[in-house]
Amino acid sequence: MNKNEIKGIDLMPKTITLRLSDTDYAAFAAYAKAENRNLANAIETLALKQLEETLFADALEMEEILSRKDLLKRIQTGIEQAKKGRGTFVD
């Protein structure tokens, strides 16, 4: 295993090509300048922030989830069924 891999996952940074309209480019460039970042770092930072907000529960949402014992029981049941390969995965 190479030093840039953990459990078969390549940890080297990836380069992508991104096509932006002039308006969007100007908005990202203005953000980058205001935050004293280069353009690539600004876009990466904003993208990761959006992912975090979309994929994960914030503290208030987590508090709500943890306070609902019925929901926690259903989540645990789902985890157990998934481990046994039972149930249907929905996209």
N, C-alpha and C positions, 0 to 999 in steps of 0.2 A: 504494500500500500504506500502510495506516495504521500509526502508530508502535507500536501494540499488537499488530502481526502480524509474524511472521517466516515467510516462505515459505508464506503463506496460513493459518498456524496462529494462532488468536486467543489472545493471552496474558493477557487480562483474567481476573481471578478469577471463578469461577462460584459461585452460591448454590444449595444444594440443600435439600430438606426431608427430614428424617430422623425416622422414628418409632421411639422407644425405649420399652421397658417401664420402669416405675418403678424396677425393680431395676437395669437396665442404665444408666439415666440417673444413678442414685445412684453407680454404680461409676465412670462417666466423670467425674461432678462431683467425686468424691473424688480421683481421679487428677489432675484439673485443679488442684484446690486444693493438693494435695501438691507439684505441679510448678510452682506459681505461674503457671499459664496460664489463659487464658479457655477456656470449654468448647469452642468451635469449634476453637481452635488445638490443644487436647488431642486431640480426635477426629481432626483432620487429621494430627497428628504420629504417632499410633498407627496410623492407616490407611497412611500412607506407609512406616512402619517394617515393617508386615506385608507390604506389596507388595515392598519391597526384599528381605526375607528369603525371600519366596516366588519371586520372579522372577529373582533373581541368585545366582550362586554366591559363597559366602564364600571367604576366603583359603585355608582348608584344602581345600575342594572344588576350587578353581582349581588349587592345587598338584597335586592328584591328577589332574585332567584334563590338565594340561600335562606330566605325567610319563609319560602313556600315548601313545606315538608311534603305535600302531595306531589309537587313537581320534582323534587329531589328523588322521591321514591320511583317515579316514572322514568327519570333519567337513569337511575341505577338499574332498573329492570331492562331498559334498552341496552345498556352496556353489557349486561349479562347475556342477553339474547344475541348481541353482536358477536361476543366471544364464542358462543356456541354455533355461530353461523346461521342463526335463525332470523326470521324477519326479512323485510324488503328495504333496500336502500333507495331513497328517493333523492333525485337530483334537484 
